[in-house]
């Protein structure tokens, strides 16, 4: 019997160490048929964003092509015509989920270390570079003050393209984590100024880019980080496309429960871990389901918000009518609000943004769509109700 993959976010580790895997490789087909050059997926925490991006890395990466191909044995994509795309592209993969600090100096120091480690993965490129590019490369490796960190990913795509004669796939996991953290610790303006150039240089008008994939919880600063990025497509929890890419459908939940021979009451599991509506798909929280299988009892296992600070700061300054509306939700009531697929959180202090934040971070979910951007909202399940009551 395979092992329960609680907290396993690396696709290769999961497959090679015989963890149970719920096959999401069908979505590789969808991504390859998608004409968007850069795609941002926004989903709450603990719905499999990092694992899915890791899966894309191992599928596309030109390095260790034959070894990585074995990882997809007996998975959907192996029999697809798109298996020909496996191992075809140089891949840059970086995650910012832990890029957090109390001040900008701490954040930029951590980022420099991450970029140094990233460049070290590609040390073999150095001998193929001209003298000026070698100097720029070394400045990142040795964390020199005059290194051009804002353009470091763009330069790396150029080096890889010239080496492999193939455009590059760039994967950035949890792109918004350092920006949300900067808001909490009062250095938001400095962070936005840096990351605007950092992201746009590699993702906008980059002749060496094949495709870019980003994940996050929120779309932050529409007119800041992504200003002018007209090749970006955002798929949020409100969109039908890729609605089952993150999280588990009911069929997937039943399969994994049956595999582990767990005696279960489906209604009880639905009450605790179902209730999320991503586009037109009914979705369960995968982390909580795996914890349920491990513990063999229901419980509140998964604090889905990336940053309770934002929620708490809103709750501390709630207007009376908003407080009353939230209070009604605990009585199985609904509230009707305007929610956007790609909201702008650059001015996150506005009172109406509490509803955007609660929906996109997973504390509330859509029950039904009433009009174009008008939705009926509710608390998704008992697990989230417990977390909300604690904060509320």
C-alpha positions in Angstrom: 0.0 0.0 0.0 1.3 3.5 -0.9 2.1 6.1 1.8 -0.1 9.1 2.7 1.6 12.2 1.1 0.9 14.7 3.9 3.1 17.8 3.3 4.9 16.3 0.3 5.2 19.1 -2.3 7.9 17.7 -4.5 6.5 15.6 -7.4 9.7 13.5 -7.8 9.9 12.7 -4.1 6.2 11.7 -4.1 6.4 9.4 -7.1 9.8 7.8 -6.3 9.0 7.1 -2.7 5.7 5.4 -3.4 3.3 8.0 -2.0 -0.3 8.0 -3.2 -0.7 10.4 -6.1 -4.0 11.8 -7.4 -3.3 12.2 -11.2 -3.5 15.8 -12.3 -1.4 15.4 -15.4 -4.5 15.9 -17.7 -4.1 19.6 -17.1 -0.7 19.6 -18.8 -2.7 19.1 -22.0 -4.8 22.1 -21.1 -1.8 24.3 -20.4 -0.2 23.4 -23.7 -3.4 24.2 -25.6 -3.7 27.5 -23.7 -2.5 30.4 -25.9 -1.6 32.5 -22.9 2.1 33.2 -22.6 2.0 33.9 -18.8 -0.6 32.3 -16.5 -1.3 33.1 -12.9 -3.3 30.7 -10.8 -4.7 32.1 -7.5 -5.9 29.6 -5.0 -6.1 29.4 -1.1 -3.2 27.8 0.8 -3.0 24.0 1.0 -4.8 23.2 -2.3 -1.8 21.7 -4.1 -0.3 24.7 -5.9 3.3 23.8 -5.1 2.9 20.1 -6.0 1.3 21.0 -9.3 4.1 23.5 -10.2 6.7 20.9 -9.2 4.9 18.4 -11.5 5.2 20.9 -14.4 8.9 21.4 -13.7 9.7 17.7 -13.9 7.6 17.3 -17.0 9.0 20.1 -19.1 12.6 20.2 -17.9 15.2 19.4 -20.5 17.7 18.4 -17.8 17.4 14.7 -16.8 14.9 14.2 -19.5 14.9 10.4 -19.6 15.0 10.1 -15.8 12.1 12.5 -15.4 10.1 10.7 -18.1 9.9 7.6 -15.8 8.0 9.7 -13.2 5.0 9.9 -15.5 4.7 6.2 -16.1 1.1 5.0 -15.9 -0.2 8.6 -15.5 -2.7 10.2 -17.9 -0.1 12.3 -19.8 2.0 9.3 -20.8 -0.7 8.2 -23.3 -1.3 11.8 -24.6 0.1 13.1 -27.8 1.6 15.9 -25.7 4.1 13.4 -24.1 6.3 14.7 -27.0 6.6 18.0 -25.1 8.2 16.1 -22.1 11.8 17.2 -21.4 11.8 19.7 -24.2 12.4 23.0 -22.4 14.9 24.6 -20.1 13.0 25.4 -16.8 13.6 28.0 -14.2 11.7 27.1 -11.0 11.7 29.3 -7.8 9.4 29.5 -4.8 8.9 32.5 -2.6 6.7 30.9 0.1 9.4 31.4 2.7 10.6 34.8 1.5 9.5 36.7 4.6 11.2 39.2 6.9 10.4 42.0 9.3 12.0 44.6 7.0 13.1 45.1 3.4 16.8 44.6 4.2 16.0 41.1 5.5 13.8 40.3 2.5 16.3 41.4 -0.1 19.1 39.5 1.7 17.0 36.3 1.6 16.2 36.9 -2.1 19.8 37.3 -3.0 20.6 34.0 -1.3 17.8 32.3 -3.2 19.0 33.7 -6.5 22.5 32.6 -5.7 21.3 29.0 -5.1 19.2 29.2 -8.3 22.3 30.3 -10.4 24.4 27.5 -8.8 22.0 25.0 -10.3 23.1 26.3 -13.7 26.9 26.7 -13.1 27.5 24.6 -16.2 26.3 27.5 -18.3 29.3 29.8 -17.3 31.8 28.4 -19.9 29.3 29.1 -22.7 28.9 32.8 -21.8 30.8 35.8 -23.1 33.0 37.7 -20.7 30.4 40.4 -19.7 27.7 37.7 -19.1 30.2 35.7 -17.0 30.9 38.8 -14.9 27.1 39.3 -14.4 26.7 35.6 -13.5 29.5 35.8 -10.9 28.0 38.9 -9.3 24.8 36.9 -8.5 26.8 33.9 -7.3 28.9 36.0 -5.0 26.0 38.2 -3.9 27.7 41.4 -5.0 26.1 44.7 -4.2 26.2 45.9 -7.8 24.6 42.8 -9.2 21.4 43.5 -11.2 19.0 41.4 -9.1 15.9 43.0 -10.7 16.9 41.5 -14.1 18.4 38.2 -12.7 15.7 35.9 -14.0 15.6 37.6 -17.4 19.4 37.2 -17.8 19.1 33.5 -16.8 16.5 32.9 -19.5 18.9 34.4 -22.0 21.8 32.2 -20.9 19.6 29.1 -21.1 18.2 30.0 -24.5 21.6 30.5 -26.0 22.9 27.2 -24.5 20.0 25.0 -25.5 18.7 26.9 -28.5 15.2 26.6 -26.9 12.9 29.0 -25.2 12.6 28.8 -21.5 9.7 28.0 -19.1 9.6 30.1 -15.9 7.7 28.8 -12.9 7.3 31.1 -9.9 5.5 29.6 -6.9 3.8 31.8 -4.2 4.8 35.0 -6.1 2.7 37.1 -3.7 4.1 35.9 -0.4 6.9 38.6 -0.1 4.5 41.3 -1.1 1.8 40.4 1.4 4.5 40.1 4.1 5.8 43.6 3.2 2.3 45.0 3.7 2.2 43.4 7.2 5.6 44.8 8.1 5.2 48.3 6.6 7.7 48.2 3.6 5.1 47.6 0.9 6.2 50.5 -1.3 9.8 49.2 -1.4 8.7 45.7 -2.2 6.4 46.8 -5.0 9.1 49.0 -6.6 11.5 46.0 -6.7 9.2 43.2 -7.7 7.5 45.2 -10.4 10.8 45.2 -12.3 11.8 41.7 -11.2 8.6 40.1 -12.6 8.0 42.3 -15.6 11.6 41.9 -16.9 11.3 38.1 -17.2 7.6 37.9 -18.1 7.0 40.9 -20.4 8.4 41.2 -23.9 11.0 38.5 -23.2 12.1 36.9 -26.4 13.6 34.0 -24.5 10.4 33.0 -22.7 8.3 30.1 -23.9 5.7 30.2 -21.1 5.4 31.5 -17.5 3.4 29.9 -14.7 2.8 31.7 -11.4 0.8 30.7 -8.3 -0.3 32.8 -5.4 -3.3 33.4 -3.2 -4.1 37.0 -4.2 -3.6 39.1 -7.3 -1.6 41.9 -5.7 -1.3 45.5 -7.1 -2.8 45.2 -10.6 -1.2 48.6 -11.4 2.0 47.8 -9.6 3.6 44.4 -10.1 1.8 43.5 -13.3 1.5 47.0 -14.8 1.5 46.7 -18.6 1.8 42.9 -18.6 -0.7 42.4 -21.4 0.3 38.7 -21.9 -0.9 37.6 -18.5 -4.0 35.5 -18.0 -5.4 35.1 -14.4 -7.3 32.0 -13.4 -8.9 32.4 -10.0 -11.4 30.4 -7.9 -14.2 32.1 -9.9 -13.1 30.8 -13.3 -14.3 27.5 -14.8 -11.1 26.8 -16.7 -8.7 24.8 -14.6 -11.3 24.6 -11.8 -10.3 21.0 -10.8 -6.5 21.5 -11.2 -6.2 22.4 -7.5 -7.9 20.6 -4.7 -9.8 17.3 -4.9 -13.1 16.6 -6.7 -15.6 14.2 -4.9 -14.7 11.4 -7.3 -11.0 11.8 -6.4 -11.8 11.9 -2.6 -13.8 8.7 -2.9 -11.0 6.9 -4.8 -8.4 7.8 -2.2 -10.6 6.9 0.7 -11.4 3.5 -0.9 -7.7 2.9 -1.6 -6.8 3.3 2.1 -9.8 1.2 3.2 -11.1 4.0 5.4 -14.5 3.6 6.9 -16.2 6.9 6.3 -19.5 8.7 6.4 -19.5 10.8 3.2 -22.0 13.4 4.6 -19.7 14.0 7.6 -16.7 14.4 5.4 -18.6 16.8 3.1 -19.7 18.8 6.1 -16.1 19.2 7.3 -13.9 19.4 4.1 -16.1 20.0 1.1 -18.1 23.2 0.3 -15.5 25.0 -1.9 -16.7 26.1 -5.3 -13.9 26.7 -7.8 -15.6 27.8 -11.0 -18.1 25.0 -11.8 -16.3 22.4 -9.7 -17.1 21.2 -6.2 -13.8 21.0 -4.4 -12.5 19.4 -1.2 -9.4 20.6 0.7 -6.7 17.9 -0.1 -4.6 18.5 3.0 -7.5 18.0 5.3 -8.6 14.9 3.5 -5.1 13.4 3.9 -5.0 14.3 7.6 -8.4 12.7 8.0 -7.1 9.5 6.5 -4.1 9.6 8.8 -6.0 10.4 12.0 -9.1 8.4 11.0 -11.4 11.1 12.5 -12.7 14.5 11.5 -11.1 17.6 12.9 -10.0 21.1 12.0 -6.6 20.4 10.4 -5.9 23.1 7.9 -5.6 26.9 8.5 -6.1 27.8 4.8 -5.2 31.5 5.0 -1.6 32.4 4.1 -1.6 35.3 6.5 -4.0 35.7 9.3 -2.6 39.2 9.9 -4.7 40.5 7.0 -7.9 38.9 8.3 -7.3 40.0 11.9 -6.5 43.6 10.9 -9.8 43.8 9.0 -11.7 42.3 11.9 -10.2 44.8 14.4 -11.6 47.7 12.4 -14.9 46.3 11.1 -17.8 48.7 10.6 -21.0 47.6 12.4 -22.9 46.6 9.3 -20.0 44.4 8.0 -19.7 42.8 11.5 -23.4 42.0 11.5 -23.2 40.4 8.0 -20.3 38.3 9.0 -22.1 37.3 12.2 -25.1 36.1 10.2 -22.9 33.7 8.2 -22.4 31.6 11.4 -26.2 30.9 11.3 -26.0 29.3 7.9 -27.1 32.5 6.3 -25.7 33.8 3.0 -24.6 37.3 1.9 -24.6 38.7 -1.6 -21.5 40.6 -2.7 -19.6 41.8 -5.8 -16.5 39.6 -6.2 -13.9 40.0 -8.9 -11.9 37.2 -10.5 -8.8 39.3 -10.4 -9.3 41.9 -7.7 -6.7 44.6 -7.1 -5.4 44.4 -3.5 -3.1 47.4 -3.8 -5.5 49.3 -1.6 -6.3 46.5 0.7 -7.5 48.7 3.6 -10.8 49.6 1.8 -13.7 48.1 3.9 -15.3 46.3 0.8 -12.0 44.4 0.3 -12.8 42.2 3.3 -15.2 40.2 1.1 -12.6 39.8 -1.7 -10.0 38.7 0.8 -12.2 36.2 2.6 -13.3 34.6 -0.7 -9.9 34.4 -2.4 -8.1 33.2 0.7 -10.7 30.4 1.3 -12.5 31.6 4.4 -15.7 32.1 2.4 -16.9 30.4 -0.8 -19.3 31.0 -3.6 -22.6 29.3 -3.2 -24.1 30.5 -6.5 -23.5 33.2 -9.1 -26.3 35.7 -9.3 -25.1 38.1 -12.0 -21.8 38.8 -13.8 -19.7 39.7 -10.7 -22.5 39.2 -8.1 -22.3 36.1 -5.9 -24.0 34.6 -2.9 -21.3 33.8 -0.3 -21.2 31.3 2.6 -18.8 29.6 4.9 -17.6 26.5 3.1 -17.6 23.9 5.9 -17.2 23.2 9.6 -13.4 23.2 9.5 -13.3 26.8 8.3 -16.2 27.8 10.6 -14.0 26.7 13.6 -11.1 28.9 12.4 -13.3 31.8 11.7 -15.0 31.7 15.1 -11.6 31.7 16.8 -10.6 34.8 14.9 -14.0 36.4 15.0 
